[in-house]
């Protein structure tokens, strides 16, 4: 059974950092591109960053460029390092994979940036 599980969210002050993890089970993560999305209250879900299956290609939303870094270090985990966090980064963060014609989402992890 394919599963994605996010972790690492929490409450952080503006300017702080967090590292989110997306752990996979039921499939080999490094065969597939992985995308991080986020959804803030009252807003649509938006793409934040994605990484290719090889890890050689990454992309970022303009709003997080220079602050967030996506990476993968083995066949089971993708990370999103978030630095210089801002209140507008507050959202539930999800990882996503499209595998053999199906879309898979994790349950999400809450990130709250507030003083």
Secondary structure, 3 states (H helix, E strand, C coil): CCEEEEECCEEECCCCCEEEEEEEECCCHHHCCEEEEEECCCCCCEEEEEECCCCCCEEECCCCCCCEEEEECCCCEEEEEECCCCHHHCEEEEEEEEECCEEEECCCEEEEECC
